[in-house]
Amino acid sequence: MVYISNSIYVLEEKNSNKRINMSNYKELISDHLRASSFIIADGILPSGKQRGYILRRLIRRSLSACLKLKINILEIKFFEEIVDTIIDIFDDSYLELKENRELIIKTLYQESEKYHKSIEIGKREWQKILKLKNK
């Protein structure tokens, strides 16, 4: 979706001193967050089982791409802008998006927090391994 990718480009420019040409990451973010928004609007939440696990993987894969692009999600109201763009594009054909806007944004931020905690735990564990290896 060109419109969503353009929104990601604008958000990236706001947040990054260096422009990184990674259009594949932008497309991945837009596709995964679009799919995630529809899934959440259908009442599915991230979890460790079945459909919820697929949703969790979609969101986390997009978050990983955001990290590669150095997009700081918390500083620039990233999810609000992306979800609003998705709603603008699909509002006529899928009313559930607008009705569930707050739930979608809240769910994306909650999963983002969990993902970043997992990354921090992984970094600490990796540091422990490196220290043991160097002894």
PyMOL commands that place a pseudoatom at each C-alpha (Angstrom):
pseudoatom trace, name=CA, resn=MET, resi=1, chain=A, elem=C, hetatm=0, pos=[0.000, 0.000, 0.000]
pseudoatom trace, name=CA, resn=VAL, resi=2, chain=A, elem=C, hetatm=0, pos=[1.642, 3.157, -1.222]
pseudoatom trace, name=CA, resn=TYR, resi=3, chain=A, elem=C, hetatm=0, pos=[-0.194, 5.470, 1.208]
pseudoatom trace, name=CA, resn=ILE, resi=4, chain=A, elem=C, hetatm=0, pos=[0.869, 3.539, 4.295]
pseudoatom trace, name=CA, resn=SER, resi=5, chain=A, elem=C, hetatm=0, pos=[4.460, 3.284, 3.045]
pseudoatom trace, name=CA, resn=ASN, resi=6, chain=A, elem=C, hetatm=0, pos=[4.456, 7.057, 2.478]
pseudoatom trace, name=CA, resn=SER, resi=7, chain=A, elem=C, hetatm=0, pos=[3.311, 7.583, 6.074]
pseudoatom trace, name=CA, resn=ILE, resi=8, chain=A, elem=C, hetatm=0, pos=[6.174, 5.412, 7.287]
pseudoatom trace, name=CA, resn=TYR, resi=9, chain=A, elem=C, hetatm=0, pos=[8.588, 7.457, 5.162]
pseudoatom trace, name=CA, resn=VAL, resi=10, chain=A, elem=C, hetatm=0, pos=[7.335, 10.682, 6.750]
pseudoatom trace, name=CA, resn=LEU, resi=11, chain=A, elem=C, hetatm=0, pos=[7.619, 9.199, 10.250]
pseudoatom trace, name=CA, resn=GLU, resi=12, chain=A, elem=C, hetatm=0, pos=[11.096, 7.905, 9.514]
pseudoatom trace, name=CA, resn=GLU, resi=13, chain=A, elem=C, hetatm=0, pos=[12.211, 11.348, 8.331]
pseudoatom trace, name=CA, resn=LYS, resi=14, chain=A, elem=C, hetatm=0, pos=[10.940, 12.926, 11.546]
pseudoatom trace, name=CA, resn=ASN, resi=15, chain=A, elem=C, hetatm=0, pos=[12.882, 10.470, 13.654]
pseudoatom trace, name=CA, resn=SER, resi=16, chain=A, elem=C, hetatm=0, pos=[16.134, 9.859, 11.837]
pseudoatom trace, name=CA, resn=ASN, resi=17, chain=A, elem=C, hetatm=0, pos=[19.085, 12.084, 11.109]
pseudoatom trace, name=CA, resn=LYS, resi=18, chain=A, elem=C, hetatm=0, pos=[20.255, 9.819, 8.316]
pseudoatom trace, name=CA, resn=ARG, resi=19, chain=A, elem=C, hetatm=0, pos=[17.941, 8.677, 5.587]
pseudoatom trace, name=CA, resn=ILE, resi=20, chain=A, elem=C, hetatm=0, pos=[18.184, 4.931, 5.154]
pseudoatom trace, name=CA, resn=ASN, resi=21, chain=A, elem=C, hetatm=0, pos=[16.875, 3.601, 1.864]
pseudoatom trace, name=CA, resn=MET, resi=22, chain=A, elem=C, hetatm=0, pos=[15.144, 0.435, 2.997]
pseudoatom trace, name=CA, resn=SER, resi=23, chain=A, elem=C, hetatm=0, pos=[11.882, 0.355, 1.082]
pseudoatom trace, name=CA, resn=ASN, resi=24, chain=A, elem=C, hetatm=0, pos=[11.484, -3.372, 1.752]
pseudoatom trace, name=CA, resn=TYR, resi=25, chain=A, elem=C, hetatm=0, pos=[11.308, -2.665, 5.483]
pseudoatom trace, name=CA, resn=LYS, resi=26, chain=A, elem=C, hetatm=0, pos=[8.748, 0.075, 4.910]
pseudoatom trace, name=CA, resn=GLU, resi=27, chain=A, elem=C, hetatm=0, pos=[6.602, -2.266, 2.845]
pseudoatom trace, name=CA, resn=LEU, resi=28, chain=A, elem=C, hetatm=0, pos=[6.944, -4.968, 5.492]
pseudoatom trace, name=CA, resn=ILE, resi=29, chain=A, elem=C, hetatm=0, pos=[5.877, -2.538, 8.225]
pseudoatom trace, name=CA, resn=SER, resi=30, chain=A, elem=C, hetatm=0, pos=[2.892, -1.275, 6.249]
pseudoatom trace, name=CA, resn=ASP, resi=31, chain=A, elem=C, hetatm=0, pos=[1.737, -4.763, 5.212]
pseudoatom trace, name=CA, resn=HIS, resi=32, chain=A, elem=C, hetatm=0, pos=[2.143, -6.292, 8.670]
pseudoatom trace, name=CA, resn=LEU, resi=33, chain=A, elem=C, hetatm=0, pos=[0.505, -3.422, 10.533]
pseudoatom trace, name=CA, resn=ARG, resi=34, chain=A, elem=C, hetatm=0, pos=[-2.355, -3.330, 8.030]
pseudoatom trace, name=CA, resn=ALA, resi=35, chain=A, elem=C, hetatm=0, pos=[-2.971, -7.052, 8.529]
pseudoatom trace, name=CA, resn=SER, resi=36, chain=A, elem=C, hetatm=0, pos=[-2.594, -6.687, 12.306]
pseudoatom trace, name=CA, resn=SER, resi=37, chain=A, elem=C, hetatm=0, pos=[-5.130, -3.862, 12.373]
pseudoatom trace, name=CA, resn=PHE, resi=38, chain=A, elem=C, hetatm=0, pos=[-7.707, -5.970, 10.543]
pseudoatom trace, name=CA, resn=ILE, resi=39, chain=A, elem=C, hetatm=0, pos=[-7.071, -8.956, 12.801]
pseudoatom trace, name=CA, resn=ILE, resi=40, chain=A, elem=C, hetatm=0, pos=[-7.406, -6.873, 15.983]
pseudoatom trace, name=CA, resn=ALA, resi=41, chain=A, elem=C, hetatm=0, pos=[-10.560, -5.227, 14.609]
pseudoatom trace, name=CA, resn=ASP, resi=42, chain=A, elem=C, hetatm=0, pos=[-11.946, -8.756, 14.191]
pseudoatom trace, name=CA, resn=GLY, resi=43, chain=A, elem=C, hetatm=0, pos=[-11.483, -9.316, 17.929]
pseudoatom trace, name=CA, resn=ILE, resi=44, chain=A, elem=C, hetatm=0, pos=[-8.269, -11.337, 17.987]
pseudoatom trace, name=CA, resn=LEU, resi=45, chain=A, elem=C, hetatm=0, pos=[-5.567, -10.312, 20.457]
pseudoatom trace, name=CA, resn=PRO, resi=46, chain=A, elem=C, hetatm=0, pos=[-1.878, -11.313, 20.582]
pseudoatom trace, name=CA, resn=SER, resi=47, chain=A, elem=C, hetatm=0, pos=[-1.241, -14.535, 22.471]
pseudoatom trace, name=CA, resn=GLY, resi=48, chain=A, elem=C, hetatm=0, pos=[0.908, -17.633, 22.404]
pseudoatom trace, name=CA, resn=LYS, resi=49, chain=A, elem=C, hetatm=0, pos=[-1.679, -19.800, 20.666]
pseudoatom trace, name=CA, resn=GLN, resi=50, chain=A, elem=C, hetatm=0, pos=[-3.209, -20.127, 17.208]
pseudoatom trace, name=CA, resn=ARG, resi=51, chain=A, elem=C, hetatm=0, pos=[-4.466, -16.903, 15.620]
pseudoatom trace, name=CA, resn=GLY, resi=52, chain=A, elem=C, hetatm=0, pos=[-3.174, -14.791, 18.495]
pseudoatom trace, name=CA, resn=TYR, resi=53, chain=A, elem=C, hetatm=0, pos=[0.317, -16.155, 17.879]
pseudoatom trace, name=CA, resn=ILE, resi=54, chain=A, elem=C, hetatm=0, pos=[0.145, -15.238, 14.188]
pseudoatom trace, name=CA, resn=LEU, resi=55, chain=A, elem=C, hetatm=0, pos=[-0.901, -11.715, 15.201]
pseudoatom trace, name=CA, resn=ARG, resi=56, chain=A, elem=C, hetatm=0, pos=[1.954, -11.486, 17.704]
pseudoatom trace, name=CA, resn=ARG, resi=57, chain=A, elem=C, hetatm=0, pos=[4.467, -12.542, 15.034]
pseudoatom trace, name=CA, resn=LEU, resi=58, chain=A, elem=C, hetatm=0, pos=[3.103, -9.988, 12.539]
pseudoatom trace, name=CA, resn=ILE, resi=59, chain=A, elem=C, hetatm=0, pos=[3.365, -7.152, 15.051]
pseudoatom trace, name=CA, resn=ARG, resi=60, chain=A, elem=C, hetatm=0, pos=[6.817, -8.160, 16.269]
pseudoatom trace, name=CA, resn=ARG, resi=61, chain=A, elem=C, hetatm=0, pos=[8.155, -8.540, 12.748]
pseudoatom trace, name=CA, resn=SER, resi=62, chain=A, elem=C, hetatm=0, pos=[7.018, -4.993, 11.974]
pseudoatom trace, name=CA, resn=LEU, resi=63, chain=A, elem=C, hetatm=0, pos=[8.593, -3.781, 15.232]
pseudoatom trace, name=CA, resn=SER, resi=64, chain=A, elem=C, hetatm=0, pos=[11.847, -5.421, 14.242]
pseudoatom trace, name=CA, resn=ALA, resi=65, chain=A, elem=C, hetatm=0, pos=[11.769, -3.544, 10.931]
pseudoatom trace, name=CA, resn=CYS, resi=66, chain=A, elem=C, hetatm=0, pos=[11.087, -0.308, 12.834]
pseudoatom trace, name=CA, resn=LEU, resi=67, chain=A, elem=C, hetatm=0, pos=[14.229, -0.945, 14.860]
pseudoatom trace, name=CA, resn=LYS, resi=68, chain=A, elem=C, hetatm=0, pos=[16.212, -1.409, 11.640]
pseudoatom trace, name=CA, resn=LEU, resi=69, chain=A, elem=C, hetatm=0, pos=[14.913, 1.940, 10.377]
pseudoatom trace, name=CA, resn=LYS, resi=70, chain=A, elem=C, hetatm=0, pos=[15.619, 3.546, 13.768]
pseudoatom trace, name=CA, resn=ILE, resi=71, chain=A, elem=C, hetatm=0, pos=[11.987, 4.602, 14.158]
pseudoatom trace, name=CA, resn=ASN, resi=72, chain=A, elem=C, hetatm=0, pos=[11.293, 5.364, 17.804]
pseudoatom trace, name=CA, resn=ILE, resi=73, chain=A, elem=C, hetatm=0, pos=[7.680, 4.300, 18.093]
pseudoatom trace, name=CA, resn=LEU, resi=74, chain=A, elem=C, hetatm=0, pos=[7.024, 5.877, 21.474]
pseudoatom trace, name=CA, resn=GLU, resi=75, chain=A, elem=C, hetatm=0, pos=[8.321, 9.356, 20.657]
pseudoatom trace, name=CA, resn=ILE, resi=76, chain=A, elem=C, hetatm=0, pos=[6.351, 10.046, 17.492]
pseudoatom trace, name=CA, resn=LYS, resi=77, chain=A, elem=C, hetatm=0, pos=[2.911, 8.472, 18.054]
pseudoatom trace, name=CA, resn=PHE, resi=78, chain=A, elem=C, hetatm=0, pos=[3.786, 5.987, 15.347]
pseudoatom trace, name=CA, resn=PHE, resi=79, chain=A, elem=C, hetatm=0, pos=[0.838, 3.633, 15.704]
pseudoatom trace, name=CA, resn=GLU, resi=80, chain=A, elem=C, hetatm=0, pos=[-1.722, 6.442, 15.818]
pseudoatom trace, name=CA, resn=GLU, resi=81, chain=A, elem=C, hetatm=0, pos=[-0.522, 7.833, 12.492]
pseudoatom trace, name=CA, resn=ILE, resi=82, chain=A, elem=C, hetatm=0, pos=[-0.277, 4.440, 10.801]
pseudoatom trace, name=CA, resn=VAL, resi=83, chain=A, elem=C, hetatm=0, pos=[-3.659, 3.207, 12.080]
pseudoatom trace, name=CA, resn=ASP, resi=84, chain=A, elem=C, hetatm=0, pos=[-5.310, 6.489, 11.056]
pseudoatom trace, name=CA, resn=THR, resi=85, chain=A, elem=C, hetatm=0, pos=[-3.848, 6.099, 7.570]
pseudoatom trace, name=CA, resn=ILE, resi=86, chain=A, elem=C, hetatm=0, pos=[-5.159, 2.518, 7.376]
pseudoatom trace, name=CA, resn=ILE, resi=87, chain=A, elem=C, hetatm=0, pos=[-8.603, 3.697, 8.544]
pseudoatom trace, name=CA, resn=ASP, resi=88, chain=A, elem=C, hetatm=0, pos=[-8.631, 6.479, 5.936]
pseudoatom trace, name=CA, resn=ILE, resi=89, chain=A, elem=C, hetatm=0, pos=[-7.873, 3.997, 3.170]
pseudoatom trace, name=CA, resn=PHE, resi=90, chain=A, elem=C, hetatm=0, pos=[-10.307, 1.241, 4.204]
pseudoatom trace, name=CA, resn=ASP, resi=91, chain=A, elem=C, hetatm=0, pos=[-13.011, 3.183, 6.066]
pseudoatom trace, name=CA, resn=ASP, resi=92, chain=A, elem=C, hetatm=0, pos=[-15.650, 2.781, 3.352]
pseudoatom trace, name=CA, resn=SER, resi=93, chain=A, elem=C, hetatm=0, pos=[-15.309, -0.975, 3.082]
pseudoatom trace, name=CA, resn=TYR, resi=94, chain=A, elem=C, hetatm=0, pos=[-14.412, -1.986, 6.637]
pseudoatom trace, name=CA, resn=LEU, resi=95, chain=A, elem=C, hetatm=0, pos=[-16.171, 0.035, 9.340]
pseudoatom trace, name=CA, resn=GLU, resi=96, chain=A, elem=C, hetatm=0, pos=[-14.797, -2.165, 12.142]
pseudoatom trace, name=CA, resn=LEU, resi=97, chain=A, elem=C, hetatm=0, pos=[-11.425, -0.437, 11.803]
pseudoatom trace, name=CA, resn=LYS, resi=98, chain=A, elem=C, hetatm=0, pos=[-12.802, 2.945, 12.847]
pseudoatom trace, name=CA, resn=GLU, resi=99, chain=A, elem=C, hetatm=0, pos=[-14.989, 1.414, 15.555]
pseudoatom trace, name=CA, resn=ASN, resi=100, chain=A, elem=C, hetatm=0, pos=[-11.980, -0.378, 17.072]
pseudoatom trace, name=CA, resn=ARG, resi=101, chain=A, elem=C, hetatm=0, pos=[-9.332, 2.322, 16.540]
pseudoatom trace, name=CA, resn=GLU, resi=102, chain=A, elem=C, hetatm=0, pos=[-8.485, 2.712, 20.244]
pseudoatom trace, name=CA, resn=LEU, resi=103, chain=A, elem=C, hetatm=0, pos=[-8.299, -1.061, 20.778]
pseudoatom trace, name=CA, resn=ILE, resi=104, chain=A, elem=C, hetatm=0, pos=[-6.010, -1.459, 17.777]
pseudoatom trace, name=CA, resn=ILE, resi=105, chain=A, elem=C, hetatm=0, pos=[-3.627, 1.281, 18.942]
pseudoatom trace, name=CA, resn=LYS, resi=106, chain=A, elem=C, hetatm=0, pos=[-3.661, 0.077, 22.558]
pseudoatom trace, name=CA, resn=THR, resi=107, chain=A, elem=C, hetatm=0, pos=[-2.967, -3.511, 21.498]
pseudoatom trace, name=CA, resn=LEU, resi=108, chain=A, elem=C, hetatm=0, pos=[-0.101, -2.474, 19.217]
pseudoatom trace, name=CA, resn=TYR, resi=109, chain=A, elem=C, hetatm=0, pos=[1.530, -0.416, 21.990]
pseudoatom trace, name=CA, resn=GLN, resi=110, chain=A, elem=C, hetatm=0, pos=[1.085, -3.210, 24.544]
pseudoatom trace, name=CA, resn=GLU, resi=111, chain=A, elem=C, hetatm=0, pos=[2.700, -5.729, 22.239]
pseudoatom trace, name=CA, resn=SER, resi=112, chain=A, elem=C, hetatm=0, pos=[5.461, -3.226, 21.485]
pseudoatom trace, name=CA, resn=GLU, resi=113, chain=A, elem=C, hetatm=0, pos=[6.233, -2.910, 25.197]
pseudoatom trace, name=CA, resn=LYS, resi=114, chain=A, elem=C, hetatm=0, pos=[6.337, -6.695, 25.603]
pseudoatom trace, name=CA, resn=TYR, resi=115, chain=A, elem=C, hetatm=0, pos=[8.606, -7.008, 22.576]
pseudoatom trace, name=CA, resn=HIS, resi=116, chain=A, elem=C, hetatm=0, pos=[11.035, -4.375, 23.855]
pseudoatom trace, name=CA, resn=LYS, resi=117, chain=A, elem=C, hetatm=0, pos=[11.145, -6.064, 27.274]
pseudoatom trace, name=CA, resn=SER, resi=118, chain=A, elem=C, hetatm=0, pos=[11.967, -9.366, 25.562]
pseudoatom trace, name=CA, resn=ILE, resi=119, chain=A, elem=C, hetatm=0, pos=[14.735, -7.681, 23.579]
pseudoatom trace, name=CA, resn=GLU, resi=120, chain=A, elem=C, hetatm=0, pos=[16.222, -6.174, 26.769]
pseudoatom trace, name=CA, resn=ILE, resi=121, chain=A, elem=C, hetatm=0, pos=[16.121, -9.537, 28.555]
pseudoatom trace, name=CA, resn=GLY, resi=122, chain=A, elem=C, hetatm=0, pos=[17.790, -11.147, 25.542]
pseudoatom trace, name=CA, resn=LYS, resi=123, chain=A, elem=C, hetatm=0, pos=[20.532, -8.492, 25.528]
pseudoatom trace, name=CA, resn=ARG, resi=124, chain=A, elem=C, hetatm=0, pos=[21.229, -9.063, 29.228]
pseudoatom trace, name=CA, resn=GLU, resi=125, chain=A, elem=C, hetatm=0, pos=[21.397, -12.814, 28.734]
pseudoatom trace, name=CA, resn=TRP, resi=126, chain=A, elem=C, hetatm=0, pos=[23.718, -12.367, 25.762]
pseudoatom trace, name=CA, resn=GLN, resi=127, chain=A, elem=C, hetatm=0, pos=[26.008, -10.153, 27.872]
pseudoatom trace, name=CA, resn=LYS, resi=128, chain=A, elem=C, hetatm=0, pos=[26.142, -12.883, 30.545]
pseudoatom trace, name=CA, resn=ILE, resi=129, chain=A, elem=C, hetatm=0, pos=[27.137, -15.449, 27.927]
pseudoatom trace, name=CA, resn=LEU, resi=130, chain=A, elem=C, hetatm=0, pos=[29.835, -13.164, 26.542]
pseudoatom trace, name=CA, resn=LYS, resi=131, chain=A, elem=C, hetatm=0, pos=[31.242, -12.538, 30.027]
pseudoatom trace, name=CA, resn=LEU, resi=132, chain=A, elem=C, hetatm=0, pos=[31.380, -16.270, 30.736]
pseudoatom trace, name=CA, resn=LYS, resi=133, chain=A, elem=C, hetatm=0, pos=[33.083, -16.916, 27.417]
pseudoatom trace, name=CA, resn=ASN, resi=134, chain=A, elem=C, hetatm=0, pos=[35.746, -14.271, 28.078]
pseudoatom trace, name=CA, resn=LYS, resi=135, chain=A, elem=C, hetatm=0, pos=[36.702, -15.737, 31.484]
for i in range(1, 135): cmd.bond("trace and resi %d" % i, "trace and resi %d" % (i + 1))
show_as sticks, trace
zoom trace
